[in-house]
Amino acid sequence: MKVLVATEKPFAKAAVQGIRSIVENAGHTLLLLEKYTTSEELYAAVKDADALIVRSDKVSKEVVEASEKLKIVVRAGAGYDNLDLAACTEKGVVAMNTPGQNSNAVAELAIGMMIYVSRNCFTPGTGSELKDKTIGIHAYGNVGRLVAKLAKGFEMNIIAFDPFVDVDKVKKEGVTPVSTIEELYEKSDFLSLHIPANAQTKGSVGYDLITRLPKGGCLVNTARKEVINEPELLKALEERCDIKYVTDIAADNQQILNEKFGNRVFASPKKMGAETAEANINAGLAAANQIIKFFETGDKTFQVNK
């Protein structure tokens, strides 16, 4: 079998070496397409690949149709909105992600951003501390649980909302569940956002929720840009001069936000959630191992186009 790693932004060298070792030790061939600049390059490379590993690369319908033997594609990371699931399903291609591999990196970034904005983005002036503040976790999955764990070390009060997680499980981890999303925002000095981007969540965090934050409240987005209603975010920041917004996914109107609100907003130059050496390696190796298990036993544990 031929396993193609197609990465416009390549994995770390150690990750590539690990992927190669896993693939070749299992008796398969590894193909590399790195730093490609055109879709045509990807179409040509995927033509005779049996498996495909990508990072944030777009696996569009055209990519799927360009393949002649593709059986599985794995997105090395938790999110998989860059995969055209319908196209994969139509052609019988199993699509997977690697949940949990980037979680610690994202959780640490979320806490780091809270510290950064609390200290006036490291500019002169009196800041504030995280201790005794309330952090609300919107979606209590892999990342949300790790954010809660880190927040305990800062002696923060932790609340969470996730209708898909049993409240008893949340309580056992020392976190207070709330019954509505509105309550979560109303009680959170820091609101850490971890919902996926899908038909139900895109644009769902807007004026109504944001303006429910208490005085001095801060929305921290290490999830996806698409879940924010950006025009309503702008309106909320204009009307509530105490609210802050920090993110590792710059908004389409980020330049306007920066000009209008200064240190009340911050966006990293590019998405930074998984940008650690550890996460880079972990996600790549997990993708390779999942492909080998699929080839050997038909394992579809992390399939997302069921």
C-alpha positions as CSV (number, residue, x, y, z in Angstrom):
1,M,0.0,0.0,0.0
2,K,1.1,3.6,-0.7
3,V,0.7,6.1,2.1
4,L,0.9,9.7,1.0
5,V,1.7,12.5,3.5
6,A,0.6,15.7,1.8
7,T,1.4,18.8,3.8
8,E,1.5,22.3,2.5
9,K,3.1,23.1,5.9
10,P,5.3,20.1,6.6
11,F,5.4,18.0,9.8
12,A,8.5,18.4,12.0
13,K,11.4,16.3,10.8
14,A,11.0,14.0,13.8
15,A,7.4,13.4,13.0
16,V,8.1,12.5,9.3
17,Q,10.8,10.1,10.5
18,G,8.4,8.5,12.9
19,I,5.6,8.2,10.3
20,R,8.1,6.7,7.8
21,S,9.2,4.1,10.4
22,I,5.6,3.1,11.2
23,V,4.6,2.8,7.6
24,E,7.7,1.0,6.3
25,N,7.9,-1.4,9.2
26,A,4.4,-2.4,8.4
27,G,5.5,-3.2,4.9
28,H,4.1,-0.2,3.1
29,T,5.5,2.6,1.0
30,L,5.6,6.3,2.2
31,L,5.2,9.1,-0.3
32,L,5.9,12.7,0.6
33,L,4.4,15.9,-0.9
34,E,5.6,18.9,1.1
35,K,5.3,22.6,0.6
36,Y,3.2,22.2,-2.5
37,T,1.8,25.4,-4.0
38,T,-0.9,24.2,-6.4
39,S,-3.9,21.9,-6.2
40,E,-2.7,20.1,-9.3
41,E,0.4,18.9,-7.4
42,L,-1.9,17.3,-4.8
43,Y,-4.2,15.8,-7.5
44,A,-1.2,14.1,-9.2
45,A,0.3,12.9,-5.9
46,V,-2.9,11.3,-4.6
47,K,-3.7,9.6,-7.9
48,D,-2.3,6.2,-6.9
49,A,-2.2,6.6,-3.1
50,D,-4.1,4.1,-0.9
51,A,-4.0,6.3,2.1
52,L,-3.6,10.0,2.7
53,I,-2.4,12.0,5.8
54,V,-2.9,15.7,5.9
55,R,-2.7,18.5,8.4
56,S,-4.9,21.6,7.6
57,D,-4.7,20.8,3.9
58,K,-8.0,20.8,2.0
59,V,-9.2,17.4,1.0
60,S,-11.9,18.6,-1.4
61,K,-14.2,16.7,-3.7
62,E,-11.7,17.3,-6.5
63,V,-8.9,15.7,-4.4
64,V,-11.0,12.7,-3.6
65,E,-12.1,12.3,-7.3
66,A,-8.5,12.6,-8.4
67,S,-7.6,9.4,-6.4
68,E,-8.0,6.0,-8.0
69,K,-7.2,3.8,-5.1
70,L,-7.8,5.9,-2.0
71,K,-9.3,4.0,0.9
72,I,-8.6,6.2,3.9
73,V,-7.7,9.8,4.7
74,V,-6.6,10.9,8.2
75,R,-6.5,14.5,9.3
76,A,-3.7,14.8,11.8
77,G,-5.5,16.9,14.4
78,A,-8.9,17.1,16.1
79,G,-10.8,19.3,13.7
80,Y,-11.8,17.8,10.3
81,D,-13.7,20.6,8.6
82,N,-11.0,20.6,5.9
83,L,-12.2,17.2,4.8
84,D,-15.1,16.9,2.4
85,L,-16.9,14.1,4.2
86,A,-19.7,13.8,1.7
87,A,-17.2,13.3,-1.1
88,C,-15.3,10.7,0.9
89,T,-18.5,8.8,1.8
90,E,-19.7,8.9,-1.8
91,K,-16.4,7.3,-3.0
92,G,-16.2,4.8,-0.1
93,V,-13.2,6.5,1.5
94,V,-12.9,6.3,5.3
95,A,-12.2,9.7,6.8
96,M,-10.6,10.0,10.3
97,N,-9.2,12.6,12.7
98,T,-6.7,12.1,15.6
99,P,-8.6,13.4,18.6
100,G,-6.7,14.2,21.7
101,Q,-3.2,14.5,20.2
102,N,-3.2,18.3,20.1
103,S,-5.3,18.8,23.2
104,N,-2.6,19.7,25.7
105,A,-1.0,22.2,23.3
106,V,-4.4,24.0,22.8
107,A,-5.2,24.0,26.5
108,E,-1.9,25.5,27.4
109,L,-2.4,28.2,24.8
110,A,-5.8,29.1,26.1
111,I,-4.5,29.6,29.6
112,G,-1.5,31.5,28.2
113,M,-3.8,33.9,26.3
114,M,-5.8,34.5,29.5
115,I,-2.6,35.5,31.3
116,Y,-1.5,37.7,28.4
117,V,-4.7,39.7,28.2
118,S,-5.0,39.9,32.0
119,R,-1.6,41.6,32.0
120,N,-2.5,44.2,29.3
121,C,-0.9,42.2,26.6
122,F,2.4,42.7,28.4
123,T,2.4,46.5,28.1
124,P,2.8,48.9,31.0
125,G,-0.2,49.3,33.4
126,T,-1.9,47.5,36.2
127,G,-3.2,44.1,35.2
128,S,-5.1,41.3,37.1
129,E,-4.7,37.7,38.1
130,L,-6.4,34.5,37.2
131,K,-6.7,33.4,40.8
132,D,-10.3,33.4,42.1
133,K,-11.7,34.3,38.7
134,T,-14.4,32.1,37.2
135,I,-13.6,30.3,34.0
136,G,-16.4,28.9,31.9
137,I,-15.7,26.1,29.5
138,H,-17.9,25.9,26.5
139,A,-17.7,22.2,25.4
140,Y,-16.2,19.8,27.9
141,G,-14.2,17.5,25.5
142,N,-10.6,16.6,25.4
143,V,-9.3,20.2,25.4
144,G,-12.0,21.5,27.7
145,R,-11.0,18.9,30.4
146,L,-7.4,19.8,30.1
147,V,-8.1,23.6,30.4
148,A,-10.1,22.8,33.6
149,K,-7.1,20.8,34.9
150,L,-4.7,23.7,34.3
151,A,-7.2,26.2,35.7
152,K,-7.3,24.3,39.0
153,G,-3.6,25.1,39.4
154,F,-4.4,28.8,39.2
155,E,-7.1,28.4,41.9
156,M,-9.8,29.5,39.5
157,N,-13.5,28.6,39.9
158,I,-14.5,26.3,37.0
159,I,-17.9,25.9,35.4
160,A,-18.7,24.1,32.2
161,F,-21.6,23.6,29.7
162,D,-21.8,20.6,27.4
163,P,-25.1,18.9,26.8
164,F,-23.3,15.8,25.4
165,V,-21.3,15.1,28.6
166,D,-22.9,13.5,31.7
167,V,-23.1,16.0,34.5
168,D,-21.9,13.5,37.1
169,K,-18.7,13.0,35.1
170,V,-18.1,16.8,35.1
171,K,-18.7,17.0,38.9
172,K,-16.3,14.1,39.6
173,E,-13.6,16.1,38.0
174,G,-14.2,19.1,40.3
175,V,-16.0,21.2,37.8
176,T,-19.5,22.7,38.2
177,P,-21.8,22.0,35.4
178,V,-24.4,24.7,34.4
179,S,-27.7,23.9,32.7
180,T,-27.8,26.5,30.0
181,I,-25.3,28.2,27.7
182,E,-26.7,31.6,28.8
183,E,-25.8,30.8,32.4
184,L,-22.3,29.8,31.4
185,Y,-21.6,33.2,29.7
186,E,-23.3,35.2,32.5
187,K,-21.0,33.7,35.2
188,S,-17.7,33.5,33.3
189,D,-14.9,36.1,33.8
190,F,-13.1,34.0,31.1
191,L,-15.1,32.0,28.6
192,S,-12.9,29.4,26.9
193,L,-14.4,28.2,23.7
194,H,-13.9,24.7,22.4
195,I,-16.9,23.9,20.2
196,P,-16.4,22.4,16.7
197,A,-17.4,24.2,13.6
198,N,-20.5,22.5,12.1
199,A,-23.9,23.4,10.8
200,Q,-25.2,23.9,14.3
201,T,-22.4,25.9,15.7
202,K,-21.2,28.2,12.8
203,G,-21.9,31.8,13.8
204,S,-23.5,30.7,17.0
205,V,-21.4,32.8,19.3
206,G,-22.6,36.3,18.7
207,Y,-24.0,39.5,20.3
208,D,-26.4,37.9,22.7
209,L,-23.9,35.5,24.3
210,I,-20.9,37.8,24.3
211,T,-22.8,40.6,26.0
212,R,-23.9,38.3,28.7
213,L,-20.3,38.2,30.0
214,P,-19.9,40.0,33.3
215,K,-18.0,43.3,33.6
216,G,-14.4,42.8,32.4
217,G,-15.3,39.4,30.8
218,C,-13.0,37.9,28.2
219,L,-13.9,35.5,25.4
220,V,-11.0,33.1,24.5
221,N,-11.3,31.3,21.2
222,T,-8.9,28.5,20.5
223,A,-11.6,26.6,18.6
224,R,-12.6,27.7,15.1
225,K,-13.1,31.2,13.5
226,E,-16.4,30.1,11.9
227,V,-18.2,29.7,15.2
228,I,-18.0,33.4,15.9
229,N,-20.5,35.8,14.4
230,E,-17.9,38.4,13.5
231,P,-20.2,41.4,12.8
232,E,-22.0,40.8,16.1
233,L,-18.7,40.4,17.9
234,L,-17.8,43.9,16.6
235,K,-21.1,45.3,17.8
236,A,-20.7,43.7,21.2
237,L,-17.2,45.1,21.7
238,E,-18.4,48.6,20.6
239,E,-21.3,48.6,23.1
240,R,-19.4,46.9,26.0
241,C,-16.1,48.7,26.4
242,D,-15.1,46.4,29.2
243,I,-15.2,43.1,27.2
244,K,-12.1,41.5,25.7
245,Y,-11.6,39.0,22.9
246,V,-8.5,36.9,22.3
247,T,-8.1,34.2,19.7
248,D,-5.5,32.2,17.8
249,I,-7.7,32.5,14.6
250,A,-7.8,36.0,13.3
251,A,-11.2,37.3,12.3
252,D,-11.9,38.4,8.8
253,N,-12.3,41.9,10.3
254,Q,-9.3,41.6,12.7
255,Q,-7.7,44.8,11.4
256,I,-10.8,46.7,12.3
257,L,-10.9,45.1,15.7
258,N,-7.3,45.9,16.4
259,E,-7.7,49.5,15.3
260,K,-10.8,50.1,17.3
261,F,-10.1,48.2,20.5
262,G,-6.3,48.0,21.0
263,N,-5.3,45.7,23.9
264,R,-8.9,44.6,24.4
265,V,-8.4,42.2,21.4
266,F,-5.6,40.0,20.4
267,A,-5.2,37.5,17.5
268,S,-2.0,35.4,16.9
269,P,-0.6,35.8,13.3
270,K,-1.7,32.3,12.5
271,K,-3.5,29.5,14.2
272,M,-1.2,28.4,17.0
273,G,-3.2,25.8,18.9
274,A,-1.3,22.7,17.7
275,E,2.0,24.6,17.0
276,T,4.2,22.7,19.4
277,A,6.8,20.1,18.6
278,E,5.0,17.6,20.8
279,A,1.6,18.0,19.2
280,N,3.1,18.0,15.7
281,I,4.8,14.6,16.4
282,N,1.9,13.1,18.4
283,A,-0.7,13.8,15.7
284,G,1.5,12.6,12.8
285,L,2.3,9.3,14.6
286,A,-1.3,8.8,15.6
287,A,-2.4,9.2,12.0
288,A,0.1,6.7,10.7
289,N,-0.8,4.2,13.4
290,Q,-4.5,4.5,12.6
291,I,-3.9,3.9,8.9
292,I,-1.8,0.7,9.7
293,K,-4.6,-0.6,12.0
294,F,-7.1,0.1,9.3
295,F,-5.1,-1.8,6.7
296,E,-4.4,-4.7,9.1
297,T,-7.7,-5.2,11.0
298,G,-10.2,-2.8,9.4
299,D,-10.2,-0.7,12.6
300,K,-12.4,2.4,12.1
301,T,-12.4,3.7,15.7
302,F,-11.9,7.4,14.7
303,Q,-14.0,7.5,11.6
304,V,-15.9,10.8,11.2
305,N,-17.9,10.1,8.1
306,K,-20.0,7.2,9.5
